[in-house]
Amino acid sequence: MRTATLGPAERGTALARMAEQELDILVVGGGVVGAGTALDAATRGLSTGLVEARDWASGTSSRSSKLIHGGLRYLEMLDFALVREALKERGLLVQRLAPHLVKPVPFLYPLTHRGWERFYVGAGVTLYDTMGLAGGSARGLPHHRHLSRSRALQAAPCLRKDAMVGAIQYYDAQVDDARFVTELVRTAASYGAHAANRARVVEFLREGERVVGARVQDLEQGGLTEIRARQVVNATGVWTDDTQSLIAERGQFHVRASKGIHLVVPKDRIHSTTGLILRTEKSVLFVIPWGRHWIVGTTDTDWNLDKAHPAASSADIDYLLDHVNSVLAVPLTRDDVEGVYAGLRPLLAGESDATSKLSREHTVAHPVPGMVVVAGGKYTTYRVMAKDAVDEAVHGLDRRVAACCTENVPLAGAEGYHALWNARARIAARAGLHVARVEHLLDRYGSATEEVLELIAADPGLGEPLTGADDYLRAEAVYAASHEGARHLDDTLTRRTRISIETFDRGTRCAREVAELMAPVLGWDAGQVDKEVEHYNKRVEAERESQRQPDDLTADAARLGAPDIVPL
């Protein structure tokens, strides 16, 4: 089955089709849970629509720690059920559902006390490995190992000798979170779901007490569309309470936002063959391998300001640098930071004042007839959240519906990935590219790499790297607009690629080149190209200014100095 295309024509068709006849399920929210819910519903044979006010994964789902993990620290909280569930999902993703996007990654846990700590941490990691094996599917990751201080320093020469007495190395997995969501949406569309981004719900349709659909504003072309559905699923994450307010119902729970920020630094600034996990006074700190970079994160602080553009303050950056430098032989400085990004976790509010103590478990509710709300949870368990949301929605359909089958539905690009990887040298020779370029494409697009190569075959100039961002080919900017639903320059530089955080200039150097590559696909004239570049440059400057501010309030004000190119 050929993967669905999310180009501009397909977006228009999707909106039209959703308006033509009543859907079984309309999903509101294009993050990982919303996209997963659309895929779950579509693969049960339900007529399904998916709308997102901004871009796919533009909120929490593109700003995570990029980890697919069981949550080792939740073992310490004795939350065994959550860890067991997440480890099962990790195994499915690594082996079956998305092997091109989800990869094993090693982490070194430095030990600072002799005797008891090695036993304590070792017992926890042993349990972690064992629960992974017992999850119903093979783990797909190597077993942990104990290291002496000298062996730990061989694996991570960056560490100070006096920062540890030994270490334990274990494995989790990582993912490009925004790409994963795009592939979820494309997979759902391949199974018949109608999906449209830049389509904002402005009102829910009611028949008495019952929700029977939504009125959707097309933020690109203008106009309102009425979409009727037997069940509506609210999967809007940190916006859950805002969405519920459209029906004057907060619902049966409250979602609280916790801000986490991350730093991106070049690979050569930290000399290590493994990621690191460090304890802090509040939580844990990760140093995560990320291609030719490292991701350092994260913080965990309450956030009550703008949800669309959470801002990282100077204090946030200093916090991460101070904590990671406590174990590094060569400290990082502000000058080493290539990129900074901030995201919000949707936590189910509890009695604790500290967001680090709030639940990462999810909840599904049916606050009014015709509407299901799903909230909380963590990225790794999106598929379980989606299943539970559709299971709840099915109760209101008054007919027999097939059970969830997404455990056996690979994402777009997964089928044939391993065979293509084995043939990468032959593919490179045929395409006239270096094998490293083909490996890069396979790990981003899987079997859909052939579609990118078709663009290059038609225009060999697209096989050249982007200026100032040479990890990416020019064809990828075209493909983002033609196949992956990118509607604006920011979509491509921030989510379809990671140029906005992987270059010191934050993508400004290649912005015009990328905009000009997208222009023919999206029908932009020279004026629109200029507008796209101007908006992107203003966004970068606003983010830089926010990161110079001392606290959340001033950082938020600085970030809001750059308006969105598509006003909400």
Secondary structure, DSSP 8 states (H G I E B T S, - for coil): -------HHHHHHHHHHHHHS-EEEEEE--SHHHHHHHHHHHTTT--EEEE-SSSTT-SGGGSS--EE---HHHHHTT-HHHHHHHHHHHHHIIIII-TTTEEEEEEEEEE-SSSHHHHHHHHHHHHHHHHHHTTSS---S---EEEEHHHHHHH-TTB-GGG-SEEEEEEEEEE-HHHHHHHHHHHHHHTT-EEESSEEEEEEEEETTEEEEEEEEETTT--EEEEEEEEEEE--GGGHHHHHGGGT---SS-EEEEEEEEEEEEGGGS--SSEEEEE-SSSEEEEEEETTEEEEE---EE--S-SSS----HHHHHHHHHHHHTTBSS---GGG--EEEEEEEEEE--S-S-GGGSB--EEEEEEETTEEEEEE--GGGHHHHHHHHHHHHHTTS-S------GGG---TTTTTHHHHHHTHHHHHHHHT--HHHHHHHHHHHGGGHHHHHHHHHH-GGGGSEETTEEEEEHHHHHHHHHHS---SHHHIIIIIS-HHHHSTTTTTTTHHHHHHHHHHHHT--HHHHHHHHHHHHHHHHHHHHHTTSSSHHHHHHHHTTS--SS--
